[in-house]
Amino acid sequence: MERVNGGYRWELRKGGKKMRCPACGQMRFVPFVSAADGVTLAGEEYGRCDREQNCGYFRYPNGKDAQSVAEPRPVVHEEPLRFYPAAVRTDPGTNLFDYVAGMVGLAKAIKVWNDYKIGRDGTRTVFWYIDKGGCVRAGKSIPYGRDGHRIKTDKYPASWLHKCKSWDMYRTGKELQLCYFGEHLLNVYPDKPVAIVESEKTAAVLSAYSDTFLWLASGGSQMIKQDEKNEALKGRGVLLVPDNGQYWNWKAIADKNGWEITTKMEKCPCFAGCDILDMIETGTVHVKTIDYEKNN
């Protein structure tokens, strides 16, 4: 390593966004930067991939490759994560089901659970992510109280089943490739326009209130930006229904894909960060009032 005035000229960047690894192509590359300012790159090829087991790329700024010291590790392309169909069992035995049944009635709640394949892991609700082709890509486990809201004091307020050893027998592969929650219903309701919200619970419950749209969930405010996920929506009319505070973030995606977006949560929020279901529960808005709003 090159020294300057008794110290190193280059160091691995601390924190910050990682770059694409020149060896394996994953966004897991930590570059070497100037020790003087912590910003200036030594070069895009100099740095270390943090996928130590599956890649091991490590190149010093002085041109010396770490592979000349240690044996290079072959690039391993991980098999995509999939759950066996037997893992998906509809189960209404949770606090969330009881709460939703109280809101929309027992018959509608049962239909929601059956349509979206909502299951159970102990006392927790499981939202299964099933793609358009019927492959089970992931299961998200969330604890809810009797009031229908997340138990945020739980040790695991939201967890993925592929990280739970008790579910290992039900899955294969490792690489998580998320789709939209409810995506499997695109084939069931081919003529319905799609409405996308952030929360799985919100998408499921709103399907009982509004038959106009097929309600899907992104699973997170940033989980709507993946082009691969959005391929499944080609040819469909799409309305984005962002949470309060996410309008401008989601509008960029709407503009990119030619989708429409509503400003309802920005114009009259019931509280900061609320979503459309919160507004329905508080009587601030009725789901039937959501209309298409094209913003140029």
N, C-alpha and C positions, 0 to 999 in steps of 0.2 A: 504494500500500500504506500502511495506517495506521501512523504512527509513535508510539511512546510513549517519552518521555525520550531522544530521539535515536536510538532503535532501533526495529525492527519489532515490532509487537504479535503478529503471526501469522507462522508459518513452516510449511512442509510437514513433516508428521510423518516422523521418521527411523526406519526399521525398522518392526517391528510388522506386524500383519495388515492387508492392504488391504481396502478396502470395495467395495461394488458401485457402479459408475459410473452416475450418474443419466442419462447420455446413451446409452451402448451396453449397459448392463446387465451388463458383465463385472466380475469381482472383481479389478479392476486400478486402483482409485481410491485415490490418496494424498491424505488430507484435510489441510486447514490446521488447526493446533492452536496454542494459546497458547505464545508464546516463553518465557513465564515458567515454565510447568510441563511443557510438551511433551506434555500429555494432553488438556486441555480443547479440544473441537472448536469451531471458528468457526461451524459449521453443516454439516449433511450434504451440502449442495449446493456447499460451497466446497472446492475442491481441484483436482487434476490427474489425468487418466487417463493411465497410462503407455503406452497403446496409441496412440502419437503418430501413426503412419501411418494407422491405421484409425478413430480416433475424434477425438483432439485436444481433448477437452473440458478447459477450464481456466478456473476462475472464482475471482476474488479475493474475500476477505472484505468488502471495502469496496463490493461490488456491481458492480465493473467486470469485465466478461467479457473474457478474452483474445481471444475471437473478434472483438471490436470493433477489435483491433489487427491481428490476422492473419486471413487468410481461413479460414473454418471448413472442416474436412475432413469429407467425407461418411462416414457409418457404413458400413463394408464388412462384410457377413456372409460370413465365410470358408467356402468349400466344405469339407465334412467329408473328412478323410483316408481314402482307400481305396487298397488295392493291387490291381492286376489279378490275376486268378486264376493267370495264367501265372507269377507271381513265386513261387508256393507249390510248391516241389518237395521231396519227401521225400528226405533224403540222410543216410545213416548214417555217412558218412566223417569222424567226429569222435571225440575222446577220450571224450566222454560216452557215445556209443553203445557203444564197446568196454567201458567200465566197467559199464554197465547190462546188457549181454549177459553179462558175467561174473557178475553178481548173479542174474539171472532166467533165463538161457539165451537162446540166439540167436533161437529162434522167437518167444518172448514179446517180446524187445526189438524185433524187426522189426514185430510187431503194434502195439506201443506207438508206434513212429515213424510207422507208417501211419495209425493212429487219430488221433493228435494233430498230424499233418502237420508233424513236426519237420524242419527243414532245416539248411542249412549256409551260412556266409559265410566263405570261406577255411577256417581251422581252427576257427572259432567255431561254436557251436550256435545255431540260430535257432528261437525259439519264436514261431509265428504265432498271432496273436489273430484268430480267425474267429468271427463272431457266429452267432446261432441261424438267421438267414436266409441264411447262407453268404457274407456280405460279409467281405472281409479288411481288418480295421481297422488292424492294426499288426504289426510284426515286431520282436522283442527279441533282440538278439545278445549272447551271453555266452561268454567263453572258459573252458574247463574243462581241468584237468590230467588226467594219466593216473589219478590217484586219485579222479576223479569230482567234485572240488571246484572251485569257482571259482578262477581265477587273479586274486586281488585286487590283485596288484602290476602287472597289465596297465594300460596307459595308459587304456584304456576297459573297466573291469571289467563294465560293462553299457551297451549303447547301443541306441538305437532306429534302425531302418533308414531311417526317413523323414528323419533328420538326416544320412545318408550320401549324398553326391552320386552315388556309383556306383549307387544304387538309385533315382535320380530318374525314370528311364525306366519304372519299374515301378509308379508311383503317380500319383494325382491328388488334388487338394485339400490342405488344410493343417491343418484343425482336428482334433486328435486326440480321438477318442471311444472310449475303451477299453471292451471287454466282458470277460467272464471268459475266461481261457485254457482252452480245451477246450469252450467254450460250444456250438460247432457239433455236439457229440456229444449234446446234449439231444434232438435229433430222432432220432438213431441208437438211443439207449437210453431210450425214453419212459417205461418203467416203473421204472427204477432210481432210488432215492433219491440225492440229491446230497451229496457231502462236499467241503467247500471248505478248502483250505490256502493258504498264502501263496506258496510257491515253485512255479514252472512245472515244474521238475525233479521235485519231490516229487509233484506231482499225476500226472505221467506215469508215474513209477516205481511209485507205489502202485497204479496201475491194473493192473499185472502181478501184484501180490500179492493184491489183494482184488477179487473180482468182485461183491461186495455193493453197492458204491457206484459212481456215476459221479464221478470225481475231477476237480475244477476248481481253478484257482488264481486268486487275486485279483491277484497280481503285486506286492503290497506290503501292509504292515500297515494302511495307511490307505485302501487301494483297495477296501474292502468296504462303504464308507459311501454309495456313490452310488446313489440311488434308481433312476436310469435303468438302471443295470446290473442291478439286482435285479429289474426288471420281467420279465426273461427266466426267472426262477425261480418265478414265480407258479404255484401249483398243484402244486409239487414238495415232497417232504419234503427238508429241508436240515439237515445236520449240519455245524457249524463245528468245525474242528480247528486252533485257533490255535497259533502258536509259543509257547514258554515266555516268559512275561512279557507276553503280549498277551491273556491270558484276559479281564480286566475290560474292556478296550477292545472286544473282539469280543462279549462278553456283552451289552453295550448294543445292539448290532446284532441279535443273536439275539432279544432280548426285543422289540425294535421290530417285527421281521418274523415273530415266532411260530416261529422256528427253534430247533433244539436245539444244544447245545454240549458238548464233552467237556473234562474237566479233566485228562486224562492227562498233558499236558506240564507242568502245574503241580504235580501230586502226586509225580511221580518223574522229574524231568529228568535226563538224562545229563550235561548241562552247561548253563550259563546261555545262554538264547537258542536252544536246540535246537528242532528240529521233529520231527515224527513219524518222518520218514525217518532222521534222525540216531539216533533211539532204536532203530529196527529194525536199522540197521547195527551198532550197538554191542551189540545183543542185550538192551537194557533192556526192550523191549516187543515184542510181536508184533502185527501189524496186525489180526489176527483178534480181538484182545481189545478193540478199540475198540467201545464200545457207546454207545447214546443216553443222555445225562444231561440231564434237564430240571431247570433251576435256577429256582426260584420266588423 
